[in-house]
Amino acid sequence: MNTDMSTLYQIDWGTILPLVIPILILHLLLLAVALFDLYHRRDLVNRPIIWLIIILLLNTVGPLIYLIIGRRMLKNDQHR
């Protein structure tokens, strides 16, 4: 495994940051929306703790899975 941190100083961050920042903002926005929705639907969603773990541990894929699949899986098919 390469543990030489000096290669990080050789990266042209000015070129990379304009690409990374929008992706990071989109990721944080998606995470916030999924957590906000889960919090407000915690009484309706089956197994909210498991969905919380999925959202937090699977990074970008977790919030997408919750927003696409988890919101449809309501207890007793109740809708607000």
LUMPA-319780 format. One record per residue (C-alpha): residue number from 1; residue in one letter; x, y, z. Coordinates in Angstrom, 1 decimal, padded with zeros to 4 digits, always signed. Last residue first. Layout:
N
NUM | A | X | Y | Z
...
***
This chain:
80
80 | R | -050.0 | +010.8 | +004.7
79 | H | -050.1 | +007.3 | +003.3
78 | Q | -050.6 | +004.1 | +005.2
77 | D | -049.6 | +000.8 | +003.4
76 | N | -049.7 | -001.1 | +006.8
75 | K | -046.3 | +000.4 | +007.6
74 | L | -044.9 | +002.2 | +004.6
73 | M | -042.4 | +000.7 | +002.1
72 | R | -042.8 | +003.3 | -000.8
71 | R | -040.5 | +005.8 | +000.9
70 | G | -037.8 | +003.1 | +001.3
69 | I | -037.6 | +002.2 | -002.4
68 | I | -036.7 | +005.3 | -004.4
67 | L | -035.8 | +007.8 | -001.6
66 | Y | -034.2 | +005.1 | +000.5
65 | I | -032.1 | +003.6 | -002.3
64 | L | -031.0 | +007.1 | -003.4
63 | P | -030.0 | +008.0 | +000.2
62 | G | -027.9 | +004.8 | +000.4
61 | V | -026.3 | +005.0 | -003.0
60 | T | -024.5 | +008.4 | -002.2
59 | N | -022.9 | +007.2 | +001.0
58 | L | -023.8 | +003.5 | +001.7
57 | L | -023.2 | +003.9 | +005.5
56 | L | -025.4 | +006.8 | +006.4
55 | I | -028.5 | +006.0 | +004.3
54 | I | -028.3 | +002.3 | +005.0
53 | I | -027.9 | +002.8 | +008.7
52 | L | -030.8 | +005.2 | +008.8
51 | W | -032.9 | +002.7 | +006.8
50 | I | -032.1 | +000.0 | +009.3
49 | I | -033.1 | +002.3 | +012.2
48 | P | -036.4 | +003.2 | +010.4
47 | R | -037.6 | -000.4 | +010.3
46 | N | -040.8 | +000.0 | +008.3
45 | V | -041.5 | +003.7 | +007.6
44 | L | -044.7 | +005.3 | +008.9
43 | D | -043.6 | +006.5 | +012.4
42 | R | -040.2 | +007.6 | +011.1
41 | R | -041.8 | +009.6 | +008.2
40 | H | -040.6 | +013.1 | +009.3
39 | Y | -037.1 | +011.8 | +010.3
38 | L | -036.8 | +009.7 | +007.2
37 | D | -037.6 | +012.7 | +005.0
36 | F | -035.0 | +014.9 | +006.7
35 | L | -032.4 | +012.1 | +006.5
34 | A | -033.1 | +011.5 | +002.8
33 | V | -033.1 | +015.3 | +002.0
32 | A | -029.9 | +015.8 | +004.0
31 | L | -028.0 | +013.0 | +002.3
30 | L | -029.1 | +014.2 | -001.2
29 | L | -027.9 | +017.7 | -000.4
28 | L | -024.6 | +016.4 | +001.0
27 | H | -024.0 | +014.3 | -002.2
26 | L | -025.0 | +017.2 | -004.5
25 | I | -022.6 | +019.5 | -002.7
24 | L | -019.8 | +017.0 | -002.9
23 | I | -020.4 | +016.5 | -006.6
22 | P | -020.5 | +020.2 | -007.2
21 | I | -017.2 | +020.7 | -005.2
20 | V | -015.3 | +017.9 | -006.9
19 | L | -015.2 | +019.1 | -010.5
18 | P | -014.3 | +022.8 | -009.7
17 | L | -011.8 | +021.4 | -007.1
16 | I | -009.8 | +019.3 | -009.6
15 | T | -008.1 | +022.0 | -011.7
14 | G | -007.2 | +024.3 | -008.8
13 | W | -006.1 | +021.2 | -006.8
12 | D | -003.2 | +020.5 | -009.2
11 | I | -001.8 | +017.4 | -007.4
10 | Q | +001.9 | +017.4 | -006.5
9 | Y | +001.3 | +018.1 | -002.8
8 | L | -000.9 | +015.0 | -002.5
7 | T | +002.0 | +012.9 | -003.8
6 | S | +003.9 | +013.8 | -000.7
5 | M | +001.6 | +011.6 | +001.4
4 | D | +003.5 | +008.4 | +000.7
3 | T | +001.4 | +005.6 | +002.2
2 | N | +001.3 | +003.4 | -000.9
1 | M | +000.0 | +000.0 | +000.0
***
